[in-house]
Structures are given as C-alpha cells and as structure tokens.
C-alpha cells in the first residue's frame, strides 16, 4: 500500500540510525518477546504484522521509535484476532501506571504452534523466469499490503536468482492463505532507480514475487 511507511529512496529524513537490534529499556524486550510468541503460536503471521504497522496514523508513525511501532502493531493485531479488545488494553495501561499493581486479564486458550511461514513451499506454479532474464516491474498501487516498494515500480531489472515458491505476502497479510508463488532476487542498476542522482554505479537487489514482474521487451 502507499503510505508514509514506504520510505525507501525518500529524502529529508536524516541519517539512518541502525540501532533497532539494541534494547534501550525493558519494555522493548517485552514487546519483542510478545510479538515473537504471538507469531510462533499462529495468532497472526509476519505479513499481517507488517500490515498492522502500515495502518498507523502517518504522524504517529513518523514520531514513533522502532519498538513503539512494534508495540502499536502488536495491539492492532491482537485486537484484529479477538485476543484483546481496546477497552481491555486501555484498562491494563491504567493499571500498569499505578505503582504496586499488576495488570492481568482472563486466561485464554492459545492455538498450537504452527510451521515456519518463511520456509519455501513445494507447491506452486513453475517459474517463468531464470537467472539473467530481463524484467520490468509493474506500476501498481494496491490499497493493501505489498512487498513491491514504491521506488522500484515500473523499473527495469534482471533476475539474479530464483528461490523457489514462497508464501505470497500480499495475500498472506489479508487472511487469503499462503498462495505460494515463485520468488526471485532481482538486480536493479542504481541509475535505473534513482536516475542522475544515483550515487555511483552500484546496484540494488530486491526479493520480489513473480506476480510483480513482466518480461522486458
């Protein structure tokens, strides 16, 4: 979907601070653990979690830290799945703010642990492309989740390698099942993506599903 979260290639946001793997306080550790546990139990999948982040209000997204975005998305996902409701979350926030109290809620039966959603799938269509093939990405602007970034749409590239069939994120994020499709590593020349403002003659490699790609004429 088009939104403020799709920041690839955009200017004006200052240097990239790569400290997302560093915990600055205990609550960040708990958010990380709760999100990992929720996914492991199959309450929501990785693509649903990403789509939850994309639904943050733009101003809130830009103002939030890395784990504040995770916390917001975790709440959204648990409400979506009926594990919690907003009133219960608000009540726990109030209780937690009171010194000497512990926020608790009713016990719930959790689903069984499910298989790794990131592993390749045997099922799915045969690949249309192979290494070295020239492709062009679609110029598409879906209302829902997509893994095709805005800066790489309607751009020419070449297939670097084929990974096999993998869960299609665009469907998986919206409860439409896995719908495995061929997944490729695609190489884009920097000048193709950024034009004259490209920094040198480098290249960008993106992992893209076949449904994003067309054969370049």
C-alpha positions in Angstrom: 0.0 0.0 0.0 1.1 3.6 -0.5 1.9 5.2 2.8 4.4 7.1 4.9 6.0 3.8 6.0 7.2 3.2 2.4 10.2 5.5 2.8 12.7 3.8 0.5 14.6 6.3 -1.6 13.0 9.3 0.0 15.0 12.3 1.1 14.6 14.6 4.1 14.6 12.1 7.0 18.2 12.5 8.1 20.7 9.7 8.5 19.6 6.1 9.0 20.2 5.0 12.6 20.7 1.3 12.7 20.0 0.6 16.4 16.9 -1.5 16.1 18.6 -4.6 17.5 19.6 -2.7 20.6 17.2 -2.7 23.5 17.1 0.7 25.3 14.6 -0.4 28.1 12.9 -3.4 29.4 9.5 -2.7 27.8 11.2 -3.1 24.4 12.4 -6.6 25.3 8.8 -7.5 26.3 7.4 -6.2 23.1 9.9 -8.2 21.1 9.1 -11.3 23.1 5.3 -10.9 22.9 5.4 -10.3 19.2 7.6 -13.3 18.6 5.5 -15.5 20.8 2.2 -14.4 19.1 3.6 -15.3 15.7 5.0 -18.6 16.9 1.6 -19.5 18.2 0.0 -18.6 14.9 -2.1 -15.7 16.3 -1.0 -13.6 13.4 1.6 -14.0 10.7 4.5 -11.9 9.7 2.7 -10.2 6.9 -0.3 -9.4 9.0 2.1 -7.8 11.5 3.7 -5.7 8.8 0.3 -4.6 7.5 -0.6 -3.6 11.1 2.4 -1.2 11.2 1.3 0.2 7.8 -2.0 1.2 9.3 -0.5 3.5 11.9 -1.5 7.1 11.5 1.2 8.9 9.5 2.1 11.4 12.1 2.3 8.7 14.8 4.4 6.5 12.6 6.9 9.2 11.9 7.1 10.2 15.6 7.4 6.6 16.9 10.6 4.7 17.6 11.3 1.3 16.2 9.7 -0.7 19.1 6.9 1.8 19.6 5.8 0.9 16.1 6.1 -2.8 17.0 4.0 -2.2 20.2 1.3 -0.3 18.2 1.2 -3.1 15.6 1.1 -5.8 18.3 -2.0 -4.2 19.8 -3.7 -3.8 16.4 -3.0 -7.4 15.5 -4.3 -8.8 18.8 -7.5 -6.7 18.6 -7.9 -7.9 14.9 -7.7 -11.5 16.0 -10.0 -11.1 19.0 -7.4 -11.9 21.6 -7.8 -8.5 23.3 -10.1 -5.5 22.8 -9.3 -1.8 23.0 -11.1 -1.4 26.3 -9.1 -4.2 27.9 -5.8 -2.7 26.6 -6.7 0.8 28.0 -7.6 -0.8 31.4 -4.3 -2.6 31.5 -2.4 0.6 30.7 -4.2 2.4 33.6 -3.5 -0.5 36.0 0.2 -0.7 35.0 0.6 3.0 35.6 -0.5 2.6 39.2 2.5 1.8 41.5 2.4 -1.6 43.1 -0.3 -3.1 40.8 -0.1 -5.8 38.1 -2.3 -5.7 35.0 -3.9 -9.1 34.4 -6.6 -10.4 32.2 -8.6 -13.6 31.7 -6.9 -16.8 30.7 -7.3 -17.8 27.0 -6.7 -21.0 25.1 -3.9 -20.3 22.6 -3.6 -22.1 19.2 -0.9 -24.8 18.7 2.5 -23.8 17.4 2.5 -23.6 13.6 5.1 -24.4 11.0 7.6 -21.8 9.9 5.9 -19.5 7.4 9.3 -18.4 5.9 10.3 -21.8 4.6 9.9 -22.5 0.8 6.8 -24.3 -0.3 6.8 -27.3 -2.6 3.5 -26.4 -4.2 3.1 -23.5 -6.6 3.5 -22.7 -10.3 6.6 -23.3 -12.3 8.8 -20.2 -12.6 8.5 -18.1 -15.7 12.0 -16.6 -15.4 15.5 -17.7 -14.8 18.8 -16.1 -14.0 19.8 -13.4 -16.5 16.3 -12.7 -17.8 15.4 -9.0 -18.2 12.2 -7.9 -16.4 10.2 -4.8 -15.7 8.2 -4.4 -12.5 4.5 -3.5 -12.6 3.4 0.1 -11.9 0.8 -0.9 -9.3 -0.6 0.9 -6.3 -2.5 -1.6 -4.2 -4.7 -0.5 -1.3 -3.4 -3.3 0.9 -0.1 -4.8 1.8 2.6 -5.3 -0.8 6.3 -6.1 -0.8 7.0 -4.2 -4.0 8.4 -0.8 -2.8 7.2 2.4 -4.4 10.7 3.4 -5.7 11.0 0.1 -7.6 7.7 0.1 -9.6 7.9 0.4 -13.4 11.6 -0.2 -13.3 13.8 -2.5 -15.4 16.0 -5.1 -13.8 17.4 -8.6 -14.3 16.8 -11.9 -12.5 19.8 -12.7 -10.3 18.5 -16.0 -8.9 15.4 -18.0 -8.1 14.5 -19.0 -4.6 11.6 -21.4 -5.2 7.9 -20.9 -4.3 7.3 -18.9 -1.1 4.2 -17.6 0.7 2.9 -14.6 -1.2 2.9 -11.7 1.3 0.2 -9.7 -0.4 -2.3 -12.4 0.1 -1.0 -13.7 3.4 -1.3 -10.2 5.0 -5.1 -10.2 4.4 -6.1 -13.7 5.5 -6.3 -15.1 2.0 -4.0 -18.0 2.6 -0.4 -18.7 1.6 -0.9 -18.7 -2.2 2.8 -19.6 -2.8 4.4 -18.0 -5.9 7.9 -18.1 -7.4 10.2 -15.7 -5.6 13.3 -14.1 -7.2 16.2 -11.9 -6.3 16.1 -9.1 -8.8 19.0 -6.7 -9.6 18.4 -3.1 -10.4 21.1 -0.7 -11.5 21.2 2.4 -9.2 20.7 4.7 -12.2 17.5 2.9 -13.2 16.1 3.5 -9.7 17.5 7.0 -8.9 18.3 8.5 -12.3 21.0 11.1 -12.5 21.0 11.5 -8.7 22.2 7.9 -8.2 25.3 7.7 -6.0 27.9 5.9 -8.2 27.3 2.8 -10.4 26.0 0.4 -7.7 23.0 -1.9 -7.8 20.1 -2.8 -5.5 18.9 -6.4 -5.1 15.3 -6.9 -4.1 13.4 -10.1 -3.4 10.2 -10.0 -5.5 7.4 -12.3 -6.3 6.7 -13.3 -9.9 3.3 -11.5 -9.9 5.2 -8.2 -9.6 7.2 -8.9 -12.8 6.7 -8.8 -16.5 9.1 -9.8 -19.3 11.0 -6.7 -20.5 10.5 -6.1 -24.2 
